[in-house]
Amino acid sequence: MVLLRSLKTKILLSVIIVVVVIEGIFLYLNIRSLSRQILDKTEEEAFNLSETIRLSIRNAMIKDRRDEYQRIIDDVAQRKGIAEVRIFNKQGEITVSSDPTKVGTVVDKQAEACYGCHREGEAKVLLPSDSKTRIYHREKQSLLGLINPIYNEPSCYPCHPKALNVLGVLDTTISLEGFEKERAQIYNRMLISGIVSVIILSFLLSLLLTRFVNRPIDKLLAATKKAAHGNLDQTVGIRSHDELGELSDSFNNMISELKRSRDAIEEWTQTLEQRVQERTRELQQVQDQLIRAGKMAALGELAAGVAHEINNPLTGVLTFSSLMLKKVDETHPWKKDLENIVQQTTRCRNIVRGLLDFARQRKPDKKEWDIHTLLDNTVTLVEKQAPFQNIRIVKEFKAGTPLLFVDADQIQQVFMNILLNAADAMAGNGGTLTIKTDLKDKMAEISFTDTGCGMPKEHLSKLFAPFFTTKETGKGTGLGLAISYGIIQSHNGDIQVESKVGKGSTFRIKLPIEKQNEELGRAGDGETTRV
C-alpha cells in the first residue's frame, strides 16, 4: 500500500498504461495492415496461378482433350499449398477436379465457398475483383478460393452456343496455413517487441524518475522531517534548473529564516540566564581565589614555622642517624632501628620541602619551549624506573603545535607528578598510558590517559586540595597535585580530571598559546598594578 502511494509508482503506472494502450493499438493496426498485405499478395499469386491454369488448359479444352487438361490440373494440384483445383459448369456440376471422387457431383450454391456469387439467388456473370476470392473454413482449415470464369470465345462456338456467355468456372482452392503461420509469427514478434519496449521504457523511466524526481523529493522530505523535529542546521542541495530546484532554494531560504528567528528568540530567552551564570561564575571564581589565598597564607605561615621549628632539628636527627648507620655493621642490633629512623626522617623532610614549595609560589621564569620536547624529557626520566616496567607509554603528538611560553622546570614537575600518579594507579597489573597533544580554542591541550583503577566521583572535587591523597598511608603527602594545580594556574592555564572506577583516569592540562611580548605586556601591567 505504501508503494502504491508513491509518486514514482503512480507516474510509472500511468505511463506504462498509456504506453501499453498505444502499443496495443499500434500492434493491432500494424498486424491488420501486414495481414492485408500478405493476403493481397496471396490472392495475387492465386490469381496468377489460376490464369496460368486457365491458359494451360485452353487449347486442350478447345480440342476437347479431357485427359490432357485433367493431367495439367492434377500436376498443378501437387504443388505445395494447392488444396483443390476444379472446373464446374453453369449448373454447378463438377466436370473436372483434382479429386476424382468429386467429378460429376453438384456443388451446394448456398455453401460458404459459393455464397459470394450466388447470395442473390442468381449467378453473376461479371464479378468485381474483390468478389472473385473468398476465404472459408473446412475441417479446421482456412482456405482461399479463387473463382475464374471460363468465358465463351469464338474458338468455342463449334461446341457451344453463341448465346452462352460463361461455359464454366475454374475454381482454385489454396490452403492458408502458410499465411496463418506467417501472421502468427508476425504477431508474436511484434508482441514480444512491444513487451520488451514497454519493459525497457519502464526501466529507463524508473531510472529517470529516481534520478530527477524521487531523489530530490526524498531529500526534501527527509529535510522537512528533520526540520519538524527542530533540526534547522541543514540545507538541501538539489542542483537543477526546474521546479524541484526552485523548491529546494525556497526550502533552504525558509530554513535559514526559521533558524534566524529561532536563534533570535533563544538569544533573548537565554540572555538573562547567561548573565546570571556569568555573575555566579565570577563570584565562584572570586570565592575560590579567596579560599585559595587563605590556604596559601595559612600554609605560608605554617611552612615558615615548620622551617624554623622542625627543619633544623630534623636535619640534625637525619645527619646523626645517618652517621650512626654508617658506623654499625650488618649484625648490630640497632641496624634496623637506625634505618627506620633515617627513612622516616627523610619522609618528614620531604613533607616539609613540599610544604615550602607549595607555599613559596615562585614566579614562573617563562621562555618559549616545545611542549613535545618537555614531554619526551620527562618520560625519559621515568620510563626506566621500576613502576613503569609493565606500563606501555603511547605518544600521540599533534604535528604543528606551536612553541609555548612556559617555565620548563615547573611544567616538567607537573608532568612528573601526573606520570607518577598514573604509574601508582596501574601498579601490579600494568597497563597503557597514552600521552596526547591537541589544539583547541587557542589552547594547547595535553592529556594523560591511564588504564588504572580510577577514582570515584566524590574524590574528584577534592583531588587538588592540599594533603588529600587516595594512596595508602605513608605513600603520599597529598601535595603533588596541589602544587601542580598552582603551577598551571600561574601559567594562566587549567587542569581537569576525568575518571571512572575500574577503567582509568584522564588528566587534561590546558596552556594558552601566547607569545613572549604578550606575556611581558601582562607582566608590565601587573607591576604597574602593584605600584
N, C-alpha and C positions, 0 to 999 in steps of 0.2 A: 504493500500500500504506500510505503514511503517512496519507493521507486517511481510509482505512477504519479506521485505529486511533484516529481522533479521537473523543472522547466526543460531540461535537456531531453528527458524522456518524452514529454509532450510534443516538443518540436520535432524530435526524431520520428515519433509515431505518425504525426501529421504529414511529414514529408514522405515517409515510406508509403502511407496510404495513397497520397496523391500520385507518387511515382508508380505504385502498383496499378492504379486505375489507368493512368496514361499508358503505361507499358501494356496493360491488358487490351486497351482499345487499339493501340498501335499493332500489337500482336494479331488481334482479330482481323483488322483491316489488311495487314500485310499478308497473313495466311490466305485470306479470301482473295486478294489480288493475285498472289502467286498460284493459288489453286486454279483460278480462272485462266491464267496464262498457260499453265500446264495442260489444262483441259482443252483450251483452244488449240494448243499445239497438237494434242492427241486427236482432236476432231479433224484438224487439217491433215494429219498423217493418215487418218482413217479415210478421209475423202479422196486423198491421192491414191490410196490403196484401192478403194472402190472403183475409181476411174480407170486405174491400171487393169483391174479385173474385167471391167466392162469392155474396155478396148481390146483386151486379150481374147475375150470370148466372142467378139462381134463377128469376125469372119467365120468362126466355127458355127455360130448361130445362123448366119446368112446361108451357109452351105448345109445347114441342118445336120451338123456333125456333133451329135449329142455326146458321144464318147469323148471327143476331143475337149469340149468345154467342161465336161464333168471332170476330166483329168486335171484341167487347169484349176478348177475350183478346189479339187482335192489337194493339189500341190500347195495352193495358197493357204488352205486351212491348216497345213502342217507347220506354218510359221508360228513362232512364239507370240503369244498374246492374241491370236485369232481364235475366237470361241466357235464361230459357225459362219459359213457363207452359204446363202440360199437364194433361189430365184422362185418367185411365185407369180402366178398370173393375176388377172384382174379380179377373178372370183376368189382369190386368197388361197388357191391350191398350190402347194409347193411342188414345182416341176423339177427343180434341180436343187440338191443340198449336199453339203459336205458330210451330213449324217444320213446315210442311205435309208434309215428306218423312217425318216420323216417325209420321204418323197411320196407324193400322192395324198398327203393329208392336207386338211384345210385349217388355216390358222384362225384363231379367235380374234375377230376385228375389235372386240372390246377389251382385249388383253392390254396389259401395261405397255408391251412393246409396240402395239398397233394404235394406241389411243391417240397419238399425235396426229395421225392422218384421218382417222375415222371418228373423231369425237363429235362431229356434227352430223353423223349419220351417213354421209356420202363421202367417198374417197376424193381427195383433192388431186387435181392433175398437176398443177404447178404449186410447188411448196417453197416457201421462203427458206433461205439458207439456214436460219435457226430452227426450222421445223424438220429438217432432214435428219437431224440427230436426236436421239433420246437416250436417257440414262434410266435404266430399270434394274431390278434386282431379281435374281433367280437362284434359289438354293444357296442363300447366304453369300452370293457372289454379285458384285456390281458389274454391270455390262454397259457398253456403249454401242448402240445400234445406229447404223447409217443407212438411210433409205436413198437409193439412187435409181430413179425411174428409167426404164428402157423404153424410149420413145419410138414410135413407128416412123421409119425412114423410107425413102423411095426404093432403097435396095430391099426393103422388106415387103413391098407391095405384092410380089408374086405369091407370097404365102399368107399375107394378112390384108384385110380390107383397108382401103384408104381412110375410111371414116373412123377407124380406131386410132386414137391418139397415143395411148400407152399400151404397150404389149405386155409389160410385166414390171416387176420391181426386183432390183438386185439389193438384197439386204445383207450387209456385212456387220457381224457382231464381234466386238473386240472386248477382251477382258480388261477391266480397270484395276486389276490387282497391283500392277506396277505403279499406276497413278496413285492408288491409295497408300502404297508403301512410301513413295516419294513425298506425298503430302504429310504422312505421319513423321517422316524423318525431318522435314522442314519444320513441322510443328514442334517436335522435340528439341531441335537445335535452337529454334527461336525462344522456346520456353526456358531452356537451360540458360541461353544468353540473357534473357530477361531476368531470371532469378539471380544469376551471377552479377549482372549490372546493378540490381537492387541491393545485393549484399555489399558490393564494392562501394556503391554510393552511400549506403548506410554507414559503412565503416569510416569512409572519408568524412562524411557529415558529422559522425560522432567525434572524430578527432578534431575537426574544426570547431564544433560546439564546445568541446572540452577546453580547447586552447583559447578561444576568443570569447566564450560566454561563461562556461562553468567555472573555470579557474578564477577569473575576475570576480564573479558573483560569490564564490566561496570565500575569497579574500575579504570582500566587503562584508559578508555575513559573519565571518569569524571576528573581524574588527568591530562590528556592531555589537556582538555578544560581549566582547571584552570591554567595550565602552559602557555597556549596560551594567557591568559588574564594577565599574569605577576606574578601569584602566584607560587613562587618556594619554599615556605616553606611547603613542603608536601612530603610524601613518600607513596608508595603503598605496603601494607603488604599482599602479596599473598604467603602463606606458602605451596608450592607444589614443588615436585621434577620433574617437567615436563617442557615443552616448555613455558607455561604461567609463571611458577616460574622464569625461566631464563629471560623471557621478563620483568617481574616485577623488577628483580635485575638490568637489563640493564637500565630500565627506571629510577630507583632510582639513579643509577650512573650518568646517563645523567643529571637529575635534579640537583644533587649535583654539577656537573661540571658547569652547567649553572649558578647556584646560586653563585658559587665561582667566576666565570668570571664576572657576573653582579656586585657582591659586589666589586670586584677589580676595575671595571670601575667606579662605583658610588663613591668609595672611592677617586679615582683620580680626578673625576669631582667635588667632594664636598670639597676637601682639601682647595682650595683657598677660597671658600665661608666660610668654618668653621674658617679659620684663620682670615678672615675679621670680622666675627661675634665675635670671641674671642677678637680681638683688640677693636672692638666697645663696647663690653660689659665691658671690662676692663676700657676703657675711661669713659663709662657711670657711672660705679661704683665709679671711682675716682672723677668724676664731682659731683655725688650725695653726696659723702663723704665731698667734699669741701663745697658744698651748706649747708649740714647739719652742718658742723663745723662752717661755717659763722653764721648760725642761732643760733647755740648753743652759740657762742661767743657773738653775739648781745643780746640774751636772758639772758646770764650770766651777762652782763653789766647792762641790764635793770632790772634784778632781784635784783642786788646789789643796784642799785639806788632806786628801789621800797622799798627794805628792810630798807634803811636808811631814805628815804624821806617820805614814806607813812605808813609803818608798825607801827612805833611808834605813830604818831598822830592818826592813825586808831584804835590802841589799846586803846588809851585814850578815843576816842569817844565811842567805844564799851563799855568800862568799865563804864563811867559815865552815858551813856544812859541806861545801864542795871541796875545800881543802882537807877536811877530815876524811871525806870519802876517798880521796886520792891516797891518803896515808894508810888506810886499813887494807888488809889483804882480803882475799875472797872468802876465807874461812872465819873471819871476825864476826862475832855475834851482832855487832852494830851495823854491819854492811847493809842489810835490807832496810833498817830504820833510817840510815843516812840517805839511802837512795829515795825513800819515800819523802823525807824532808826536802831534798833537792827538787823532786818532781812537783810537790805541792807548792813550794815556794816559787818555783818558776811559773806555775799556773797563776798564782796570785800576782806576780809581776806582770804577766801578760794581760790580766784583767785591768790592772792599774794603767798599763800602757794604752789599752783600748779605750778606757775612760778618758785619758788625756787626749787621745786622737779625736775622739768624738766631741769633746768639749772645746778643743782648740779651734776648730773651724778655720783652718788655714785657707787663705785666699788662693784660688787656683792660678797657677802660672801657665796661662794658655798659649799654645802655639799650634800651627797647622800640622795635623797628623793624618796619616792614612789609617782609618779605623781597622782595616783588614790587617795591616801590619801589627797593630797593637793586639788584635785577637790572636794572630799567629804566635807572637812572642809570649803571650800569656799561656796559650795551650802548650807551647814548647816547655814551659816551666813545670807544668803539672802532669803531662801525659805519661812521663816515665815513672811517676810516683806509684806506690803500691795501690792506693784506692782506685786508680784508673786502669789497672791491668785488665780487667774484664769489661771495660767500657769502650764501645766503638764511637769515635767522635766523627761526625759528618759535618762538613762545611758547605754551606750554600750561600756564597757571597755574590751579591749583585754587582755586575760589571758597571763601571761608570760612576760609582759612588764618589762624590767629591770629598776633598780633604775637609776635616772637621777641626774647628778651633777649640782645642781641649787641653787640659793638663794630663799628659800621658801617664804620669805616675799614679794620679788619683783614679783615672779611668781603668788602668790595669788592676788597681786594687779592687775596684768594683767587680771587674771580670773575674778576678781570682776568687773573691768571696762567693760569687754565684756558681762558679765551676766546682768549688769545694763542697758547697751545699748539694749540688746535683750528684756528686760522687757519693756523698753520705746517703742520699735518697735511694741510690741504686746499689748500696753496699751489699755484698754477699751474692746477689743474683746477677749482677752486671746489667747491661742494657745498652741503649743508644742515646747519645747526647748530640742533638742537632743544633748547630750554630748557624743562624740565617741573618742576612742583612737585606734591607729593602729601603725604598724611598717612598714616603707617604706624607702628603700635605706639608712639603718643605721641611720635613724632619727625616733624619736618618734613624731607622729602627733596627735595633739589634736584639734578636730573640734567642733565648737558650731554652730548648725543649728537651726534657729528660723523660725516660720511661720508668721512673722510680715509683715509690709508694704513694706519692701525692699527699695532699693535706685536706682536711675537712674545711668547709666554708667558714666556720666560726673562727678559724685561725688566721684567715687571710687578712681580716681587718686589723689584726694586732701584729702582723708579721714584721713591720718596720719599727715597732716600738722598742725602745732600749730594754735590754735584759730579757726580751721574750724569745724563747727558743723551743723547738719541738724535739731537740736532741735529748739524749739521756743525761742525767746529772753528771757533771764533770767533763762532758764532751763539747760544751759550747758555752760562750759567755752571753750570747744574745745581743752582741753589739755589731756583728759584721754587717747585717742588712741595714741596721740603723745608720751606721757610718756610710754605707753605700748610698742610702737614700739622701743623706745630707750632701754627699759629693755630687750626685746627679742634680739635685735642686740648685746647688751653687753653679752648675753649668746651664741653668735655665732649661733643664730637661725634665723628664718624668720617668718613673719606673713603675711598672704594673706587673701583676702576677695573676695567673690563672692555674687552677689545679683541681684535679679530681682524684679521689681516693682510689688507689689501685691502678691508675692509668698514667700518672705522672704530672709534672708541672711545667709551666712556661713562664719565664721571666722576660718581659719586654722593656728595653731601655730606649727611650726616645731622646735624641740630642738634636738641637737646632743646627741647621746648615747656615753658618754665618761666616763673614769674612773678618779679618783682623781689624780693619778700620771701623766696622760696625761695633765690635767689642770695645775698642778703645774709646769710641764715642760714648758708649754706655758707661764705661769706667769714668770718663771725664764728667758725665752727668752725675754719676754717683758721688764723686769727690766734691763737686760743686754743692750738691745737696747737703753733704756732711758739714761743709763750711757754713 
